[in-house]
Amino acid sequence: MSGSWQNDSGNGGPFHAAHAEPEILPPEGSPEAAERPQPYYYQPQPQPIPPPQRNRPRWAYAPATYILVGINCAVFLGMLFSGVSILGPTPEQLLNWGADYGPYVLVLDQWWRLLTATFVHIGIIHLATNMWCLWNLGLLGEPLMGPFGMAATYFLTGIAGNLLSTAVHPGVPGGGSGIVGAGASGAVFGLAGALIVLLKSPLLPLPRVEVQRLRRSVIWFAVLNFVIGAGTWVARTSIQIDNMAHLGGFLSGLAFAVPLVPRIGARREVFLRRRWFAVLGMGFLLLLVAFGVHSFYMGGR
């Protein structure tokens, strides 16, 4: 058999001469080998398969929210196990567990009640409604503020709400009658106030229509609960909703969020710096207000 094909006419037809000489390939790794096109049957090198992504548990996206809800529920269970009524605890029982009361705060200097009262609830219905609100607002707000910011908002605005309630209902001579206050609603309103400000930020990489819808929902939540609180005062029900605690928490939440930028969309160093400024500034402001309230009612004693 001939080593070539040759056409009959010799004019470069469909077949032309091709010598059957072996082709010498450049050695592996040389520049010539790298530039040489690969044949169609070249097998690509297998690529390493990345390990499967493990889904993070839902609580990992808002750990502070879950911890705060858990603490509130644990305190309520502790109250039940100690014999407190599940529906209607007495004022004495609430005070034993850290509820807020003007004379205890102003006269006995039990200022820690401004914080502990945010974890004490007046029955299972009170607890359930507050925890539902805290859980929903927390899942929305914690990605914007971070776990530390979420906890700081709860503590600081809860204290602010109880401080305003104590100032309006001091229970000492020269002031209004005292009330026993308890519940996380002041802190919940503080979180709502902070969200109203943060959801206005242009840094959020989210559709504006969706952000505006969320913001309107938070505003209507605050308005509706203020109206419900005012309704219990007008109707003179046995359990009054302390709108002063709500108002103090809400206003402090607005003020707390003014220097903040949302965690989503902002540079990390800017977010951390402004968050520390908000926490320290609000803490200092609360100390000044507490000193002023105490001096106003107890200065002449």
C-alpha positions in Angstrom: 0.0 0.0 0.0 1.3 3.4 -1.0 2.1 5.8 1.7 0.2 8.7 0.0 -3.0 9.5 -1.8 -2.7 11.2 -5.2 -5.5 12.5 -7.4 -5.8 11.5 -11.0 -5.5 15.0 -12.5 -2.5 16.2 -10.5 -4.2 19.6 -10.2 -4.6 19.8 -6.5 -8.0 18.2 -6.4 -9.7 16.9 -3.4 -6.8 14.6 -2.6 -3.2 15.6 -2.7 0.1 14.1 -1.8 0.8 13.7 1.9 4.0 12.0 3.0 3.5 9.4 5.8 6.4 10.7 7.9 6.2 10.6 11.7 5.6 13.9 13.4 8.1 14.8 16.1 6.4 16.5 19.1 8.1 18.9 21.3 8.9 17.6 24.8 6.3 18.1 27.6 6.5 21.4 29.4 8.3 23.3 26.6 6.8 26.6 25.3 6.2 24.9 21.9 4.1 22.3 23.6 2.1 24.9 25.5 1.3 26.8 22.2 0.4 23.6 20.3 -3.4 23.2 19.9 -4.7 20.2 21.8 -6.4 17.4 19.7 -10.1 17.0 19.9 -9.8 13.9 22.2 -7.8 15.8 24.9 -9.1 15.0 28.3 -9.2 18.0 30.7 -7.6 17.7 34.1 -10.2 16.9 36.7 -11.1 20.0 38.9 -11.4 19.5 42.7 -15.0 19.4 43.8 -15.7 22.1 46.4 -17.1 20.8 49.7 -20.9 21.2 50.0 -22.0 24.4 51.7 -23.6 23.8 55.0 -26.7 25.9 55.7 -26.3 28.0 58.8 -29.0 27.5 61.4 -31.6 30.3 61.4 -30.7 31.5 64.9 -27.1 32.2 63.7 -28.4 35.1 61.7 -29.9 36.8 64.8 -28.4 35.3 67.9 -29.0 38.3 70.2 -32.7 38.2 69.3 -33.0 34.5 70.2 -31.0 35.0 73.4 -33.2 37.9 74.6 -36.4 36.0 73.9 -34.9 33.0 75.7 -34.0 35.1 78.8 -37.5 36.6 79.0 -39.1 33.1 78.7 -36.6 31.7 81.3 -37.5 34.5 83.8 -41.2 33.8 83.3 -40.7 30.1 83.9 -38.7 30.9 87.0 -41.7 33.0 88.2 -44.1 30.2 87.6 -42.0 27.6 89.4 -41.8 29.9 92.4 -45.6 30.0 92.6 -46.4 33.2 90.7 -49.8 33.1 88.9 -49.5 32.4 85.1 -52.3 35.0 84.3 -52.3 37.6 87.1 -49.1 38.1 89.2 -49.6 40.3 92.2 -47.6 43.6 92.5 -45.5 42.1 95.3 -44.6 39.1 93.2 -43.6 41.4 90.3 -41.4 43.5 92.7 -39.7 40.4 94.0 -38.7 39.6 90.5 -37.3 43.0 89.7 -40.2 45.1 88.4 -39.9 48.9 88.2 -41.4 51.0 91.0 -40.6 54.7 91.5 -40.1 54.8 95.3 -37.8 51.8 95.2 -35.7 53.4 92.4 -35.7 57.0 93.7 -35.7 56.5 97.5 -34.0 53.1 97.9 -31.6 53.7 94.9 -32.5 50.4 93.3 -31.7 51.7 89.8 -31.0 48.2 88.5 -34.8 47.8 88.4 -34.9 50.0 85.2 -33.1 47.1 83.4 -34.5 44.0 85.2 -38.1 45.2 84.7 -37.6 44.6 80.9 -37.4 40.9 81.6 -40.4 40.6 83.9 -44.0 40.1 82.5 -47.5 40.3 83.9 -48.9 37.0 82.8 -48.5 34.7 79.8 -50.5 36.9 77.4 -48.2 39.9 78.2 -45.2 37.7 77.6 -46.5 36.2 74.4 -47.4 39.5 72.7 -44.1 41.1 73.7 -42.0 38.1 72.5 -43.9 38.0 69.2 -43.1 41.6 68.6 -39.5 41.3 69.8 -38.9 38.2 67.6 -40.3 39.9 64.4 -38.6 43.2 64.9 -35.3 41.6 66.0 -35.1 39.4 62.9 -35.5 42.5 60.9 -33.2 44.8 62.9 -30.3 42.6 64.0 -28.9 42.2 60.5 -28.8 46.0 60.3 -27.2 46.5 63.8 -25.3 43.3 64.5 -25.8 41.2 67.7 -24.1 43.7 69.9 -26.1 46.6 68.5 -29.3 44.6 68.9 -28.6 43.8 72.6 -27.5 47.4 73.2 -30.7 48.7 71.7 -32.8 46.5 73.9 -31.0 47.4 77.1 -30.6 51.1 76.5 -34.1 51.8 75.2 -35.7 49.6 77.8 -33.9 51.5 80.5 -34.9 54.8 78.9 -38.6 53.7 78.8 -38.6 52.8 82.4 -36.8 55.9 83.4 -39.4 58.1 81.7 -42.1 56.1 83.4 -40.4 56.6 86.8 -40.1 60.3 86.1 -43.9 60.6 85.3 -45.0 58.2 88.1 -42.4 58.7 90.8 -44.6 57.7 93.8 -42.9 60.2 96.1 -44.2 63.5 97.6 -44.2 66.2 95.0 -44.9 63.8 92.1 -47.6 61.5 90.7 -48.6 58.2 92.2 -46.2 55.3 91.6 -47.0 52.3 89.4 -45.4 48.9 89.3 -44.1 48.6 85.7 -42.8 45.5 83.9 -42.3 44.1 80.4 -40.1 44.3 77.4 -42.5 46.7 75.5 -40.4 49.8 76.1 -37.4 48.0 74.5 -39.6 46.7 71.7 -40.7 50.3 71.0 -37.1 51.4 71.1 -36.2 48.8 68.5 -39.1 50.0 66.3 -37.8 53.6 66.6 -34.3 52.6 65.6 -35.6 50.6 62.6 -37.6 53.6 61.4 -34.3 55.6 61.2 -32.1 52.8 59.8 -34.6 51.8 57.1 -34.3 55.4 55.7 -30.6 54.9 55.0 -29.6 55.2 51.3 -26.8 52.7 51.9 -29.1 49.7 52.0 -28.5 47.5 48.9 -32.2 46.6 48.7 -35.1 47.6 46.4 -36.4 50.9 47.7 -40.0 49.8 47.3 -39.4 46.9 49.6 -37.5 49.0 52.2 -40.3 51.6 52.2 -42.9 48.9 52.7 -41.0 47.5 55.7 -40.6 51.0 57.2 -44.3 51.8 56.8 -45.1 48.5 58.6 -42.9 49.4 61.6 -44.5 52.9 61.8 -48.0 51.5 61.8 -46.9 49.0 64.5 -45.8 51.9 66.7 -48.9 53.9 66.0 -51.3 51.0 66.6 -49.7 50.1 69.9 -49.7 53.7 71.1 -53.5 53.8 70.4 -54.1 50.5 72.2 -52.1 51.8 75.2 -54.2 55.0 75.3 -57.4 52.9 75.0 -56.6 51.0 78.2 -56.0 54.3 80.0 -59.3 55.7 78.8 -61.2 52.5 79.7 -59.5 52.3 83.1 -58.9 48.6 82.8 -57.4 46.6 85.7 -54.1 46.3 83.9 -52.9 49.5 82.4 -50.5 49.7 79.5 -47.7 52.1 80.4 -47.5 54.4 77.4 -44.8 56.5 79.1 -42.5 53.4 78.9 -43.4 53.0 75.3 -42.8 56.7 74.5 -39.5 56.7 76.3 -38.3 53.6 74.5 -39.5 54.9 71.1 -37.9 58.3 71.4 -34.6 56.9 72.7 -34.6 54.4 69.8 -34.9 57.2 67.3 -32.1 59.1 69.0 -29.9 56.0 69.3 -30.2 55.3 65.6 -29.4 58.8 64.3 -25.6 58.4 64.4 -25.8 54.8 63.2 -25.3 53.5 59.7 -26.7 50.1 58.8 -24.4 47.1 58.9 -25.5 46.2 55.4 -24.1 48.5 52.8 -21.6 50.4 55.1 -17.9 49.9 55.5 -17.1 47.9 58.6 -14.9 50.5 60.2 -17.5 53.2 59.7 -20.3 51.0 61.1 -18.3 50.0 64.2 -17.2 53.5 65.0 -20.7 54.9 64.7 -22.2 52.1 66.7 -19.8 52.7 69.6 -20.5 56.4 69.4 -24.3 55.7 69.6 -23.9 53.3 72.6 -21.6 55.5 74.6 -23.6 58.6 73.8 -26.9 57.1 74.8 -25.4 55.6 77.9 -24.1 59.0 78.9 -27.4 60.7 78.1 -29.3 58.2 80.3 -27.0 58.9 83.2 -27.6 62.6 82.9 -31.4 62.1 82.8 -31.3 59.7 85.7 -29.3 62.2 87.8 -31.7 65.0 86.8 -34.8 63.0 87.8 -33.3 62.0 91.1 -32.2 65.5 91.9 -35.6 66.9 91.0 -37.5 64.6 93.4 -35.0 63.9 96.0 -32.7 67.0 95.9 -34.2 68.7 99.0 -34.1 65.6 101.2 
